[in-house]
Amino acid sequence: QVQLVESGGGLVQAGDSLIVSCAASTRSFSTYAMGWFRQAPGKEREFVAAITWSGGPTSYADSVKGRFTISRDNAKNTVYLQMNSLKPEDTAVYYCAAALNFGTLLRRTGDYWGQGTQVTVSS
């Protein structure tokens, strides 16, 4: 069982940057691949980014590539998503996901999920 708690969401303007965090309550954090997904109003949940247990390789959705960066600090049991050059289209609830295998995230799903944190980007 893995408990995931996201934080850091908020209201920002287009072009701003924001970092969301995901804290995991497991002593085996370093063995999990981690990822971020998001769900905009009226739309399906979509994949954003993923990272292996070792911190590499990483994977990004085309819509965020070059703007978002996923990273992890295994000593702090935390994964981060740094979001730069935010667009109104990035507005969504961002969810953290953990998976036993990186391939699970590459298949655009996860084994454990957080409650989500709202990111709203105004124009």
SULGI-V753185 format. One record per helix or strand of 3 or more residues. SS is the DSSP state (@ for helix, = for strand). FROM is the first residue (numbers start at 1). TO is the last residue. Records with the same first field share a line. If there is no record, write none. Layout:
BEGIN
SS->FROM-TO + FROM-TO
END
This chain:
BEGIN
=->4-7 + 10-13 + 18-24 + 33-39 + 46-51 + 58-60 + 68-73 + 78-83 + 92-99 + 117-122
@->29-31 + 74-76 + 88-90 + 102-106
END
